Amino acid sequence: MSVSNSTTDTLDTVLGGLMHRYHERVPDVKKILNAMISEGIIGSEKDIENDHIAFRTMGVPQLGIQSFEKIFLHYGYKKKDSYFFEGKKLDAWWYMPPRETDPRIFVSELMVGDLSEESQRIIKSYTDEVLGDPVDKLDLNNGVAVDAFLHTPLWRTPSLSDYVTLLKESEYAAWVIYNRYYLNHFTISVHNLPEGYNTVADFNVFLEKHGILLNTSGGKIKTSPDGGLIQSATVAQMIEAEFAGGETYKISGSYVEFAERKVLPEFANLSADQITRKNRRDGFEAANADKIFESTYTTQTGK
């Protein structure tokens, strides 16, 4: 499917808006980028390949993946593989971008119907305020409007007591009830960085040298069974959140991920300057993602 210039321009507006607000909200982003520039790893942020970005959604009839995906399918993304996270009660899909320069997209969804009656009642008291699928009312050709939609609350500000109740059963549910469609993370492709920084193992050393705290769930380095996808992530920083009635409480915000995709065996004979994204291990790995979700969990943020 070819994508028109106007569509790619709109996509650029949406992605640019997401990254702009994410930068403002996640101090580790600036800290990491400044350290990379000061050490001469990159000349500017434009030298980084964004491997993927991720979003979290609520699995209720008018929302969830079936609603959210319409935005990026409109811009030429293609729906690929699904993943299931039994312990966390999550489903997820990933989407292939229209251009190699665009990030892959990973969208997860909480299986609300599998939670306790109390948690379902709390979630639906908020999501029931959304009448119909909100994406159907959106002009997807207006990048500014889509950017605004992704950063506008869909339901009322939650109460602190509802947040804390959800947190006890599903930290994912608590994160989404407050943060909604905020960008959950972006991902630096380390395999495209210079020698000495182009593996997750080496890049983790660089990060920790600069005081960046890493997610340790399942180990700091998460490796797919085939060895082709290696990942690590920062721990989400705590943000001062204001709840209904003006109550404040520190909650986890977003984080940064790092991915190393190995060259596929059939392309092992290619020289470094011939290798493009299509020559590397694609997709995701459920076992890796399962642990990376925990970058926003109290087991990590409370360290």
ChimeraX attribute file (.defattr): number of C-alpha atoms within 10 A of each C-alpha:
attribute: neighborCount
match mode: 1-to-1
recipient: residues
	/A:1	7
	/A:2	7
	/A:3	13
	/A:4	11
	/A:5	9
	/A:6	11
	/A:7	17
	/A:8	18
	/A:9	15
	/A:10	20
	/A:11	25
	/A:12	15
	/A:13	17
	/A:14	23
	/A:15	17
	/A:16	14
	/A:17	18
	/A:18	20
	/A:19	15
	/A:20	11
	/A:21	14
	/A:22	20
	/A:23	12
	/A:24	11
	/A:25	17
	/A:26	19
	/A:27	14
	/A:28	21
	/A:29	19
	/A:30	13
	/A:31	14
	/A:32	17
	/A:33	17
	/A:34	15
	/A:35	16
	/A:36	18
	/A:37	13
	/A:38	12
	/A:39	11
	/A:40	11
	/A:41	18
	/A:42	17
	/A:43	13
	/A:44	13
	/A:45	12
	/A:46	8
	/A:47	11
	/A:48	17
	/A:49	18
	/A:50	19
	/A:51	22
	/A:52	23
	/A:53	23
	/A:54	18
	/A:55	20
	/A:56	25
	/A:57	27
	/A:58	24
	/A:59	20
	/A:60	20
	/A:61	13
	/A:62	18
	/A:63	19
	/A:64	21
	/A:65	22
	/A:66	15
	/A:67	18
	/A:68	21
	/A:69	20
	/A:70	14
	/A:71	19
	/A:72	19
	/A:73	15
	/A:74	14
	/A:75	21
	/A:76	20
	/A:77	22
	/A:78	18
	/A:79	16
	/A:80	11
	/A:81	13
	/A:82	16
	/A:83	17
	/A:84	16
	/A:85	16
	/A:86	10
	/A:87	7
	/A:88	17
	/A:89	16
	/A:90	21
	/A:91	19
	/A:92	20
	/A:93	19
	/A:94	23
	/A:95	22
	/A:96	22
	/A:97	19
	/A:98	20
	/A:99	13
	/A:100	13
	/A:101	11
	/A:102	19
	/A:103	21
	/A:104	23
	/A:105	22
	/A:106	24
	/A:107	20
	/A:108	23
	/A:109	25
	/A:110	24
	/A:111	20
	/A:112	20
	/A:113	12
	/A:114	11
	/A:115	17
	/A:116	11
	/A:117	11
	/A:118	12
	/A:119	23
	/A:120	17
	/A:121	13
	/A:122	16
	/A:123	23
	/A:124	14
	/A:125	13
	/A:126	15
	/A:127	20
	/A:128	13
	/A:129	11
	/A:130	13
	/A:131	9
	/A:132	13
	/A:133	15
	/A:134	14
	/A:135	18
	/A:136	11
	/A:137	8
	/A:138	13
	/A:139	12
	/A:140	21
	/A:141	17
	/A:142	15
	/A:143	21
	/A:144	14
	/A:145	14
	/A:146	22
	/A:147	20
	/A:148	13
	/A:149	15
	/A:150	17
	/A:151	16
	/A:152	13
	/A:153	15
	/A:154	16
	/A:155	15
	/A:156	14
	/A:157	16
	/A:158	19
	/A:159	17
	/A:160	19
	/A:161	12
	/A:162	16
	/A:163	23
	/A:164	14
	/A:165	16
	/A:166	23
	/A:167	17
	/A:168	11
	/A:169	15
	/A:170	17
	/A:171	21
	/A:172	22
	/A:173	28
	/A:174	24
	/A:175	22
	/A:176	20
	/A:177	26
	/A:178	22
	/A:179	22
	/A:180	21
	/A:181	21
	/A:182	21
	/A:183	21
	/A:184	25
	/A:185	23
	/A:186	25
	/A:187	22
	/A:188	21
	/A:189	21
	/A:190	25
	/A:191	20
	/A:192	17
	/A:193	17
	/A:194	12
	/A:195	11
	/A:196	11
	/A:197	18
	/A:198	17
	/A:199	22
	/A:200	25
	/A:201	17
	/A:202	13
	/A:203	20
	/A:204	22
	/A:205	12
	/A:206	18
	/A:207	17
	/A:208	12
	/A:209	10
	/A:210	12
	/A:211	11
	/A:212	17
	/A:213	20
	/A:214	23
	/A:215	28
	/A:216	20
	/A:217	19
	/A:218	14
	/A:219	11
	/A:220	19
	/A:221	19
	/A:222	25
	/A:223	20
	/A:224	15
	/A:225	11
	/A:226	9
	/A:227	11
	/A:228	18
	/A:229	22
	/A:230	23
	/A:231	26
	/A:232	29
	/A:233	30
	/A:234	27
	/A:235	29
	/A:236	27
	/A:237	21
	/A:238	17
	/A:239	15
	/A:240	11
	/A:241	16
	/A:242	17
	/A:243	18
	/A:244	12
	/A:245	10
	/A:246	11
	/A:247	11
	/A:248	14
	/A:249	14
	/A:250	11
	/A:251	21
	/A:252	23
	/A:253	25
	/A:254	25
	/A:255	26
	/A:256	21
	/A:257	23
	/A:258	23
	/A:259	25
	/A:260	24
	/A:261	23
	/A:262	17
	/A:263	22
	/A:264	13
	/A:265	11
	/A:266	9
	/A:267	13
	/A:268	13
	/A:269	10
	/A:270	11
	/A:271	8
	/A:272	10
	/A:273	6
	/A:274	9
	/A:275	14
	/A:276	11
	/A:277	12
	/A:278	11
	/A:279	17
	/A:280	20
	/A:281	17
	/A:282	16
	/A:283	18
	/A:284	18
	/A:285	18
	/A:286	14
	/A:287	16
	/A:288	20
	/A:289	17
	/A:290	19
	/A:291	18
	/A:292	24
	/A:293	17
	/A:294	22
	/A:295	28
	/A:296	25
	/A:297	21
	/A:298	16
	/A:299	13
	/A:300	19
	/A:301	20
	/A:302	11
	/A:303	9
